[in-house]
Amino acid sequence: MPSRTEAKGVEAISSDGNLSTVHAQTSRKGFCSVRHGLALLVHLCNFLINSQRMSLSIAMPAMVNSTVQLRPLNASTERPPVDSQDGWNGTLQQSEAMAPVYDWGPEIQGIILSSCNYASFLVPIPTGYIAGIFGAKYLVGVNLLLSSVLALLIPLAADAGVLSITVLRIAQGIAQVMVFTSQFSLWVKWAPPLEKNQLINIAISGHLMGSFITLLIGGFLCQTKVWPSIFYIFGGIGCAYSFLWFLLVYDDPIHHQFISAGEKEYIVCSLAQQGCSPGWSLPIKAMIKSLPLWGILVFHFTEFWIFNILVAYLPTYINSVLQANFRDSGILSALLLGAACIGTILGGLLVDFLHSRKIFRLVTIRKLSTAIGTPAFFRDYQKSLHTHQEPFLPLLLDF
């Protein structure tokens, strides 16, 4: 439900009830706008959140691997000649520095990796109400800072024991889900209807980009340095960015100090044409009886089930089953996320194009996207299972 301040802003800005042609053309020109800048800021926020979430997945093989791989698989394993004994000793010292110190079996690894999801499914609904009261800006910023601080503490928690790192990951998972859920409240006041898919997909693609960069860089860090540096890098950047978030982000365009009058009028009037928000009403009975809602829930449950398995356990699978070193494991794991990130941004642009030109109805576009994307994803997943059926299934069952 719009507040009294927002209602006055709408009345003052759009007293004639119509969009000015000049203002509309100016505000919709290109990507150099405040709302696209906000999408980039949310993209970076999601980038950091998922980087911190994925850091443990790429670091886990280095934390528990019983042997340190110093060379590719096809390299010679013979001992070097006597005259290079000093170099060999230096290499051994380097391997000892990055050698794993935790005796965690597959079951313990699975518990730790999945612990960030243990309580996070309870968070989204109350988070939406809290964001409506306090504003998404502060809720996102506070939980980003909390997740970043907890990321810095993961190496210490790992030394303290399995229980410590599990509890820390549960708290971090709750903070991360609150960031992901509350950010959508921003687009209720910032995204014009014809640009909503584009802006949200730019923001959401930060999750995939964060996983891509973390897996790519994390493999090199585990191979050349020590695994705690992954948590210190992304945790430290997250702490610094959380303060930048408070300075640059506003909950609505009405109170933004640097937005142009044309863009502000375009956003406010575009949203005013949609009608008023239904407020705090929640039709629970109608939701329970809604078959489309149940269809969406089942689809997202299956999608996130397989996607989380691939993203969380792929580095461990490539390292332990395919016997790849840490660097190659990170590169191979990152390829999937890099392609998904590009596809997400391009998909959002395509959806807005089809919707704005009225080529298809919005519900038709959504059904087509689901029908095209999901079978291809499951087909590729089934191929990977078929190719490595014997080693892959036991690994997943262990986790």
N, C-alpha and C positions, 0 to 999 in steps of 0.2 A: 504494500500500500504506500503510495507516495506521501512523503512528509509535507508539512505545511510550507517549509522553505522551498521544497522542490515545486510545489504547486504554484507558489508566487513566481518562481523562476520561469515556469512554463508560461504563465499568464503574461509576464513582462516580455518574454522573448517572442512569443508567438501569439500576440493579441489578435492578429488578423486570421489565424487558423490555417494559413497557407505558407508553404515554403517559398522563399525568394529564389527565383531562377538563378540569379548571380551567385547567391550564397550557396545554393545546392551544387552548382557546378564547381565552385571553388573548393567546397568542403569534400567533394567526392573525387577530386583530381589526384590520382597517384596514391602512393603510400606515405607521402610526407604529411602526416597528420598526427594529432595528439593521440587519437584512438589507436592508430597503428603503432605508435610509440609505446602505448600501454600494452598492446599485444606483445611487443618485443620484451618489455620488462617482465611480463608474466611468463614469457618463453624462457627467459634467463632464470627466473625463480624455479620453474619446473625443471629446468636443466640441472640446477644445483640440488634440488630435492631428489631427483632420480639418480644423480651422480653419487650422492651419499647412500642411497638405497642399494645401488649396484656395486659399491666399493667392496663390500664383503664377498660378493659373488666372485669377483675376479681375484681377490686376495686369498680366498679360502684354499685353493690348491697350493699356494705358497706357504700357507700357515700349517698345513697338515701333511704335505707331500713328504714321503720318507726319503726320497732321493732328489738331489738338486741337479737339474739338467743344464749343463754348461754349454752344450753344442747341439746342433741339429741331429735328428735321428740317424741320418746317413753318414755322419762324421765318424772318423776313426776313434776308437776308444783305447788305443794303445798308449802306454806311458811314454812321455817324451824322453829324448836322450838325456844323458847325464849333464851335458853342458847347458841344458835349459831347466835344470832342477830348481833353480831359484824362482824362475817364472811359474813353474808348476806349484811350488809351495805358496806363492802369492795367490794363485788361482784358488787353491784349496782354502786359504784363509778367507778369501772373498766369499766362497761358497758357504763356509761355516757361518759367516756374518749374516747371510740371508737364509740359512737353513731353518726349517720349521721347528717349532718348539712345542707344539700341541699334539697330544695323542688322542685325536678325535676320530672316531669311526664314522661310517656313513650315516648311522642313525643320529648321532650327535650333530653332525654337520647339517642334516636335514632339519633338525629342531632349531638350530641357530639361524639358518637361512630363512626359514619360514616364520620365525618368531615375530617378525615385523607385521604379520597379518593376523596374529592371534586375537587382538582386541580391536583392530582397525575397522572391522565390519560393523561395529556398534556406534561408530563415530559420525558417519555422514549426516544422519537425520538431525541430531541435536546441533551439529555444526551449522546447518543451514539456518536454524533459528537464531543461533548466537551471532552469525554474520549479519542477520537482519537487524539485530539490536545494536551491536557495537561497530558494525561496518567491516567489510572484507579487508580493507587496508590494514587495520591493526591485527586482525586475526591471522592473516597470512604472514605479516611481518614478524609477529611474536613467535609463531610456530616454526617459521623458517630459521629464526635465531636459535630456538630450542633444539631443532633437529641438527643444526650445525655444531652446537656445543656438544651434543651427545655423540656426534661423529668424531669429534676430537678425543672423546673419552673411550672409544672402542678398544684401542690397543691396551689401555690400562684395564678395562673390563675383561679382556681376553686373558690377561695375566692373572686376574683375580679368580677366574673359573667360569665354568659353563653357565651356572646360575646367574652370575653377574652380567655376562654379555647377553644372555637371553632376556633378562629384565630390561636392560638398557635398550635392546632392539625393540621390545614391545612398546616402550615409551616413545622411542623414535618413530615407530610405525604409526602411532596415534597422531603425533605431531605432523607427520608427512601427509596423512589422509586429511587432516583438518586443513592443510594448505591447499590440497588438490580440490577439496569440496567447496571451501568458502570462496575460492577465486571466481566461481561462476556467478556469484552475486554481483561482481563488478560489471559483467556483460549485460545484466538486466538494465543498467543505467547508462552503459557506454556503447552498446552495439546496435546500430540501425538494423532493421529486419533483413534487408537485402545484403548486409555484410556480416551477419552474425556467424555463419559457417566459416567464412574466411578468417575473421579475427580469432575465433575460438580455436580453429585448427592451427593457426600460427602459434598460439599460446600453448596448446597441448603438444605440439611437435617438440617442445622443449624436453618432454619426458624421453622421447626416443633419441633426441640428440644427446641428452645427458648420458643415457646408457651407451650410446655409440662411442662418445669421447672417453668415458670411463673405462670401457673394455679395451679401447685402443691404447690409451695411455697407461692404464693399469698393468697391461701385459708387459710393457717395457719397464715399468717401475719394479714389478716383481722379478723381472729377469736381471736387471742391472743394479737395483738398490735393495731396499728393504720394504716389505709390504706395509708397515705403518705409515709411510709417506703418503699413500693414497688417501688415507683418512685425514691426515693433517692438511693436505692440499685443498681438498674439496670442503672440509669443515671450516678451514680458515677463510676461504673465499666466500663461503656461505655467511659467516659472521659479518664480514665486511659488507656484503651486498645487502644484508637485512637492514642495515642503517641507511644505505642508499635508497632502499625501497620506501622507507618512511618519508624521505625527503621528496621523492619524485611522484609517488602514486597518490591519486585522489579517488574518493569513493564515487564521485559523479562529476560530470562536466560543469555543473552549475557552480561549484566551488573551486574549480581549477583556475589558477591565477594566470596561466600563460596560454590558454586556448584562445583561438580566434573567435570573434563573434559569429562569423559565418558557420564555422564548424559546430559551435555550441548550439546555434539555432537549428542546424540540420539534424543533429543528434536528438535534441529535445523534442522537436516537432515530429520526427520520424517515430519516436517512441510514443508520443502522445496520440498518434493515429491508431495505435494498437489498442487503446482503451486502458482502463485502470486495472491495476493489479488486484487479484482476488483477496489480498490481505493474508490473514493467518489461517484461513479456513483450509482444512485438510479432509477431503472426502474419502475417508478410510473405507467405508462400505463399497463405494463405487470403485475404488482401487482394487479391492479384493475380487470383485466380480468382473473386472476388466480383463478380457482375454489378450488384447494387445499388450497390456502392461506385463502380464505373465510371460508372454512371448519374448518381450524385450529382456526381462529378468533372466530367463533361461538362456537366451543368446549370450548375454554378457557374462553369465556364470561360466559357460563352456569356453567362451573366448578367453577370459582372464585365467581360467584354469590352465589351459595349454600354453598361453603366452607366458605366464609366470613360471611354469616349469621350464620352458625353453630359456628364458632370460636368466633365471636364477641358477640353473644347474648346467647350462651349456658350457661355461668355462671348465667346470669340474669334469664334465663328460669328455671334452676334447683333450684335457690334460691327462686324465686317468685311463680312459679307454683307448683313445687314439694315440696316446703317448707323445703328444706334442709338448714343446716347451712353453713356458709362460708367455713369451712374446707372441708366438704363433697362435696360442690359444686365445689371446686377447684380440688379435687381428681377425681370426676366423669368426669369433663370437660377435664382433662388431659389425660385420658385413650385413647381417640380418637387420640390425637396428638402423644402420645408415640408409638402406633401401626403404625401410618403413617410414623414416622421418621425411624423406623426399616425397614419398607417396602420400603422406598425410597432408602436406602443404599443397601439393598439386590437386589432391582430391577436394580440399576445401575451396580452392579457386574454381574448379570445375562445377561443383555443386552450386555455388553462388552464380556462376554464369548461366547454368541451366535454369535456375530459379528466377533470376532477373529477366531473362528473355522469355520466360513462361513457356519453355519448350516442354517441360514436364511439371506436374504438380509436385509439391515438396514431399508428400508422402510417397509418391512414386519414385522420386530420386533416392529417398532413404532406403526403400525396399530394393532398388536396383543395386545400390552400393553394398548392402548387406549380402544380397544374392551373389554378386560378383566377387566380393572380397573374401567372404568366409569359406566357400568351397575351395578356392585357390590356396588359402592358408592351410586348411585341413589336408588338402591333397599333398602339399609339400611336406607337411608334418608326417603323414603316413608313409611317404617315400623314405624319409629319414629313418622311420621305424623299421621299414622293410629292409633297408640297406644294412643296418646294424642291429638286427632284431635280437640276436642272442646276447650281446653285451649290454645293449641299451635298456631293455626292459628290466633285467635284474637291478641295474643301477637305480632306476626310478622307483622300483619296489623297495629298495634299501632306504631311499630317502622318504 
